[in-house]
Every structure is written in structure tokens, then in C-alpha cells.
Amino acid sequence: MTQKLTPETVRVGQDGIVEWANISNESKGYVVIPAAIRSSFTCDELRPYFRADGPVYRSLPLTSFESETVRLPCPLEPGTYAYEVVVVGAGLGEASATGPEHTLKGTIVVD
């Protein structure tokens, strides 16, 4: 099974919102953004899609159901931002006891 972000780098305008969806029916994952990016958001609250988790913000789970997408809660200031999608489940969506199966790296570019 090939796991990848499509596209790996997404470009959006200043008012753009990025949304993630999982099209795999064999795994689930989480979008993880560094806490350092927090000050670049144009809103005060990242919930309901993201919550603080130590040095990062972790999204709701990306499951295989189309209705369960994750999106940025508001636009980011212009700049380039790295993020990851951590794949944690396989088969029936069970998380591995040893950690993530795979980490996909992506970039958001806000013009």
C-alpha cells in the first residue's frame, strides 16, 4: 500500500484554508503542526480540528470516512509552514503499540 500526500506542497492565498481527507480504508492518521506555527494563525482558537499536544498541535483523526475531514480552523499569515501526517493505524484502524507506521511530510505555502 502506497501512502502519500497529494499534493505534498499546497499553495493557498492569504484567505485560503487547507483541508485534509484520508482516502485509505486501511489506515488512519493525524495532521501534526509544530506549536511554533500557532502565532501565524489569524484566529485565537484551533479547536475543534486541532488540540495542543506538548510541542505540537494534533488534529482529529483522519479516518476513511469522507465526512470526517480535517481543516485548518482559519487562514495562516503569508509564509511557508511544514507539517506532518502521522499514520497510526492499519488493517482495521488499530494503532500500533510501537508508534506510527509512517510519517508523511508536507508544506503549506501561503502567498
N, C-alpha and C positions, 0 to 999 in steps of 0.2 A: 504494500500500500504506500503510495507516494503522498507525503504531506507537504504542502507548501502554501505560502501566502500569495494571493493573486489580487492585485499586484504587490510586490514586495515594498515598493515605494509608491505612495499615493500623494498626489499634489491636489491641494484644495485652495480656494480663495479665502480671504480673511473671514468670511462668514460661513465657511464650509464646515460640515460635520462629517466625521468618518464613522462608518458603521461596519461591523464585522458579523459574518454569518458562517456557521460551520456546515459544510455540505457533506461531511463524512457521517456515515451511520455506524461507524465502528469506534469512534473516539469522541472525547470532549476536551475542552481546554479553557484557558483563561487568558484574557489580554492583561498584560502586566506593563505598567508605565512607571518610570522612576519618580519618586516623590519630588525630585528637583524640578520636574515639569509643572508641578502644581501651581506655581505662581504665574505661569503662562496662560492658564485658562481664564476666560472672560467672565466666569461665574464663580460664586462662592461655594457652591455645593456640587460634589461629583456624584452623589447618590441620585438615582437608585442604581446606576450601572456600575459604579466603582466604589470601593471602600479602602480605607487605609489598612495596610498590612506591613508594618515595620517600615523598611526603607522604600517601599513601593505602594502603588495602588493596584489592586487586583479587581478584575471585572466579575460580574455574574458569570456563571458557567456558559460557555458556548456549547450548546448541545446540537443534535442533528435536527431539531425541530425548527422550521423556518420562522415560526412566531417568536422564537427565543433568540433574537439578535441582540447584540450589544452595540451601543453607540457612545460617542463622546457626548457628555451632557450639555456642552456648549462649545463654541469655537475656541481655538487656540490663537494666541498672538502670532504674527508672522515669525517664521523661523523653521528650523529643522529639528525633528524630535524622533528619537529612537524608541522603539517599544518591542515587546516580545509577546508571542502567543505560546503559552506553555501547554503542551498536550499531555494530559494526565490519565487518560483512560483508554482502554482498548477493549475489543470484544463487546461485552455488554455495558461498557462505560465504567467499569470498575477502575478505581485509581490504583496505580502501582504502589506497593509499600516501599519501594526503593527510590521513589521520586519520579520526576517527569520522564516520559518516554522520549520526548523530543522538544526542542525549543526552536521556534521559528522567529527569525529576526526581521523586523520591518521598520520602515521610516515614514513619517508623515512630514510633508513639506507644505508649509502654509505661506502662500505668496502675498 
